Amino acid sequence: MSRQIMTPLFLIIFFTYAVACGRGSQGASGSEQKREVATEAIKFTSIDYDPLTAPAKVAAKVNYAISIIAKSGNEVCRGTTQINIMSNLELKFPTGTVKCLMLTLDLSRILGDSFLSANPGLGNFTSDGKVLYIKEIGKATFDPPRPFFLGPLVQNPDDYKDFKLTVPETVTVNDPEANVSLSGTGQFDVEVLSVGGKYSNELSPANKFNNVMRWAISSSGFDGVPTKYGLLYKKMEWYWNTQPLMIPKIVISGDLAAFIGSSSGGSGISRLVGDVTISLSVKDFEYGT
């Protein structure tokens, strides 16, 4: 399928808005369609304003339990954090770092600032109707543009059942401030693991999510290129509940030591050599008003 250039309106907005609404205006122009989908999604979260002209508001305040698991499979620590899902679907962090026993996890860089470091210029985003691709993230440039999210307009999640995609890539990194100039080859694999699934956990047994679209994006190769450049996580798995809108779980795995500090002279970091898995599971939440 051919790709069309997308005007970036944040990285997650159209994907989540369209899934939440489950529909869009077929006959409207591009800008009108975006406005209708966005407005319907905001009605869905009971926020009465036009997201294209008004400042973003908090759509949901979510408390997550965080678990950090070392390569050995042992849980190094667990903690909690709050993430605010904004009406424009940006993720906001009241506290950018999370202390977990002796470790400090820079969650804002992993889930927030890293996404926002993408070049917002026209032409940086393209879509083939199934997947949103991005050419530049921070200091990293991908050829061809790398898959980033499903969508951006997911009108019917069932269309993604058993969806798989593999994209061979070359990434080039130019970071003069760090005196880094390198490149590597690898590939990204996108897979929809389930559609219309259910999710619950023992932390929040009263909250049962019955419309979960679970998907993952994995990377392999890219030898010699640090994970922090271009979000080269080994795997990032998303659980999206489409109605009501919620992200009940996120799982990230890879060489994440660059995002984790220690308050004890590095003794905690020494246990995190190699792949680390960070899991965020919803504990409780409240929707904005």
Beta strands, then each sheet from edge to edge (+ up, - down):
strand 1: 4-6
strand 2: 58-69
strand 3: 75-86
strand 4: 91-92
strand 5: 98-100
strand 6: 103-105
strand 7: 125-127
strand 8: 131-137
strand 9: 140-150
strand 10: 164-175
strand 11: 180-199
strand 12: 209-221
strand 13: 235-241
strand 14: 246-254
strand 15: 260-262
strand 16: 276-287
sheet 1: 1+ 7- 8+ 9- 10+ 11- 12+ 13- 14+ 16- 2+ 3- 4+
sheet 2: 5+ 6- 15+
end
